[in-house]
Amino acid sequence: STEAVATKCRRSRTKFTEEQLKILVDAFNKKPYPGYAIKQRLALEVNTEESRIQIWFQNRRARHRFLKRPEKNLDLRQDRAYPEENIQGVRDRRCRTSYTSSQLQTLMNAFMENPYPGIDSRQQLAEDIGVPESRVQIWFQNRRSRLRIQKKREPEEGSAQRQNQGQDL
C-alpha cells in the first residue's frame, strides 16, 4: 500500500510528441550539455517547462552513456561522454534562487512534516511562497542531502567527544 500512496504523489510523466522529440534530439546531438538559455529556448519551442527539458537531457545523457559504456578492461577515463562539455560557464547557469526567511521557515516546517512531499504538496508550497515548483523540488533534494551528511557526521563527532572526555579523567 506504501507504493500505491507514493505513486499518487508523483508528477505525471511528460510525454513528448514526435515533433518535440525531433527538436530535442537535434539539440542534444549539437550540444548534450546545453546551458540554461538554450534550455529556456527549447522549452518555449516545445511548449513545456525548462525543468522538464533539463530532466529530458539528463535522462538522454544517462541513456547515451549506458549505450556507449566501454568494456571493463578499458581506461576508466574513457567512460565519460563529452567531458569537455561537462563544465558550464557561470553565465550558462540558472541564477541561484534566494529565499527570504519567511520562505525558508515555510519550507523547513513542511520538511519537518514530510521530507518527501508529492507533486501536489510541492505545487501548493510553491504557490504559497511564490517560487516555481521545480525550485521547491530542488530545495527538498538539497535539504535531504544535507540531513544525510549531518547524520553521518554526528557519530564521528560523538566518538571524538567521548575520546576527549576520557583524556580529561
Secondary structure, 3 states (H helix, E strand, C coil): CHHHHHHHCCCCCCCCCHHHHHHHHHHHHHCCCCCHHHHHHHHHHHCCCHHHHHHHHHHHHHHHHHHCCCCCCCCHHHHCCCHHHCCCCHHHCCCCCCCCHHHHHHHHHHHHHCCCCCHHHHHHHHHHHCCCHHHHHHHHHHHHHHHHHHHHHHHHHHHHHHHHHHHHC
